[in-house]
Amino acid sequence: MLIDLLYLKNAILQKNSPPKAGDAPAPITGIKSGSDDNYDGARHDKTDKDNAMNSANATTTQTPTSALYGPDHVQLQDSLKKFIDAEVNPHVDEWEKAEIFPAHELFRKMGKLGFLGVSKPVANGGMGLDYSYAAAFAEALSHIGCGAIPMAIGVQTDMATPALAKHGSDEVKREFLEPSISGEYVACLGVSEVGAGSDVASIRTIA
């Protein structure tokens, strides 16, 4: 599985590398417009047999996911789900009971496979893909059997690092963005609300 995931990462990076002189322009991939009517929320209640059949026929038939995404999006989602089945879901009950999960260990594994930098710049260790791939990645996180871990991953990929990637200086990117993409750093959010501090659920308003 590790080889498959690394192959996907390298294939996508190669596909999105700067074109050489004389190369034909690469086709633009992304979410197709007007396809919402064919989308059922990518429910995960299909049997293994149905999923296998859908995967085998992905190139010839439209599935709920492929109605929005191309083959590369689907391959990214499949690779993430395989990782989740191997590295996350078998431990969810244990981590939920302990009320903590090994974020540094898990994020380093995800970073090694490129999962924490799907839409981040290649120059900083990301895949450099457009945001449709990040959306496909976020959707596939629902395969995790709890809510806390996908939320933590989402904070890392879509809350704590986008501003660094877009506005950070080269020095700041090297110090904070790159280790966040590789999984060496685990990001968090600092919240300070008047009268509630970091406990946003305790915010009170007066009309």
C-alpha positions in Angstrom: 0.0 0.0 0.0 2.8 2.4 0.9 4.3 1.9 -2.6 1.0 2.5 -4.2 0.5 5.8 -2.3 4.0 7.0 -3.0 3.5 6.2 -6.7 0.3 8.3 -6.7 2.1 11.2 -5.1 5.0 11.1 -7.6 2.6 10.6 -10.5 0.6 13.7 -9.6 3.7 15.8 -8.9 5.1 14.8 -12.3 1.8 15.6 -14.0 1.8 19.0 -12.4 5.4 19.9 -12.8 6.3 22.9 -15.0 6.1 22.0 -18.7 9.3 21.7 -20.8 9.9 23.6 -23.9 7.8 22.2 -26.8 5.4 20.3 -24.5 1.7 20.5 -25.4 -0.4 22.4 -22.7 -1.7 20.0 -20.1 -5.5 19.7 -19.8 -7.1 21.6 -16.9 -8.8 19.2 -14.5 -11.3 20.1 -11.8 -14.9 19.9 -10.6 -17.3 19.8 -13.5 -20.1 22.4 -13.5 -23.7 21.4 -13.5 -23.1 18.0 -12.0 -24.8 18.5 -8.7 -28.0 16.7 -9.8 -26.0 13.5 -10.2 -24.4 13.7 -6.8 -25.8 11.8 -3.8 -23.3 12.9 -1.1 -20.9 10.1 -1.8 -22.6 7.9 0.8 -20.5 5.1 2.3 -23.3 2.6 2.7 -22.5 0.5 -0.3 -21.3 -3.1 0.1 -17.7 -4.0 -0.6 -18.9 -5.8 -3.7 -20.6 -2.7 -5.0 -17.6 -0.6 -4.3 -15.4 -3.0 -6.1 -17.7 -3.0 -9.1 -17.9 0.8 -9.2 -14.1 1.0 -9.1 -13.7 -1.5 -11.9 -16.2 0.4 -14.0 -15.0 3.9 -13.1 -13.6 4.6 -16.6 -16.9 3.7 -18.3 -19.7 4.7 -16.0 -20.4 7.7 -13.8 -20.4 7.0 -10.1 -21.6 9.6 -7.5 -17.9 10.6 -6.9 -16.7 10.6 -10.5 -19.7 12.8 -11.5 -17.8 15.6 -9.7 -14.2 14.4 -10.0 -11.9 13.0 -12.6 -9.9 9.7 -12.3 -7.0 11.4 -10.5 -9.4 12.8 -7.8 -10.9 9.3 -7.3 -7.5 7.7 -7.1 -6.5 10.2 -4.4 -9.6 9.4 -2.5 -9.1 5.7 -2.8 -5.5 6.0 -1.6 -6.6 8.0 1.4 -9.3 5.5 2.3 -6.7 2.7 2.1 -4.5 4.6 4.5 -7.4 5.3 6.8 -8.4 1.6 6.9 -4.8 0.6 7.7 -3.6 3.4 10.0 -6.6 5.1 11.6 -9.9 3.1 11.8 -8.4 0.1 13.6 -7.4 2.4 16.5 -10.3 4.8 16.6 -12.1 3.1 19.6 -8.9 3.0 21.6 -8.1 6.6 20.9 -11.6 7.7 21.6 -11.5 5.9 25.0 -8.2 7.5 25.8 -9.5 10.9 24.6 -6.2 11.5 22.7 -4.6 10.2 19.5 -0.9 10.1 18.4 -1.2 13.2 16.2 2.6 13.6 15.6 3.0 9.9 14.6 -0.1 9.9 12.3 0.6 13.3 10.7 4.2 12.2 9.9 2.8 9.2 8.1 0.3 11.4 6.2 3.0 13.9 5.4 5.3 11.3 3.9 2.5 10.3 1.5 1.7 13.9 0.6 -1.7 14.0 2.2 -1.1 17.2 4.2 -0.1 19.3 1.2 -2.5 18.4 -1.6 -3.1 22.0 -2.7 0.1 23.5 -1.2 3.0 24.7 -3.4 5.4 22.1 -4.8 8.3 24.4 -3.7 7.3 23.8 -0.1 6.7 20.1 -0.3 3.1 20.1 -1.5 1.5 18.5 -4.5 0.6 21.9 -6.1 -2.9 20.7 -7.2 -6.0 22.9 -7.5 -8.6 23.1 -4.8 -10.8 20.5 -6.3 -8.3 17.9 -5.1 -8.4 19.4 -1.6 -12.2 19.1 -1.7 -11.9 15.4 -2.8 -9.4 14.8 0.0 -11.7 16.5 2.6 -14.7 14.4 1.4 -12.7 11.2 1.8 -11.9 12.0 5.4 -15.5 11.1 6.2 -14.3 7.5 5.9 -12.7 7.9 9.3 -14.8 6.3 12.0 -14.9 9.4 14.3 -15.1 13.1 14.2 -12.1 14.4 16.1 -9.4 13.1 13.8 -10.7 14.4 10.5 -11.3 17.7 12.3 -7.7 17.8 13.4 -6.5 17.0 9.9 -8.8 19.7 8.5 -7.3 22.3 10.9 -3.8 21.3 9.6 -4.6 21.4 5.9 -7.4 24.1 5.6 -7.3 26.4 8.6 -3.8 26.8 9.9 -1.7 26.6 6.7 -3.5 28.3 3.8 -2.6 31.8 4.9 1.0 30.7 5.3 1.1 29.3 1.8 -0.5 32.4 0.2 1.0 35.2 2.2 4.0 33.9 4.1 7.5 35.0 3.3 10.0 32.4 2.1 11.5 32.4 5.6 8.2 31.8 7.3 7.2 29.1 4.8 10.5 27.3 5.5 10.0 27.6 9.3 6.4 26.7 9.6 4.7 25.7 6.4 7.1 23.0 5.2 7.2 21.1 8.5 3.4 21.3 8.7 3.1 19.8 5.2 5.6 17.0 6.1 3.8 16.3 9.3 6.7 17.2 11.6 4.6 20.0 13.0 1.0 19.6 14.3 -0.9 22.9 13.9 -3.5 24.2 16.3 -5.7 27.3 16.5 -5.5 30.0 19.2 -8.9 31.5 20.0 -9.5 34.4 22.4 -13.0 35.7 22.7 -14.2 38.4 25.0 -15.7 36.9 28.1 -15.1 33.3 27.0 -11.4 33.0 26.2 -10.8 29.9 24.1 -14.2 28.3 25.1 -16.1 29.5 22.0 -19.2 27.5 23.1 -19.5 29.9 26.1 -19.8 33.1 24.0 -22.8 35.1 24.9 -24.5 37.8 22.9 -27.0 40.5 23.8 -29.6 41.7 21.3 
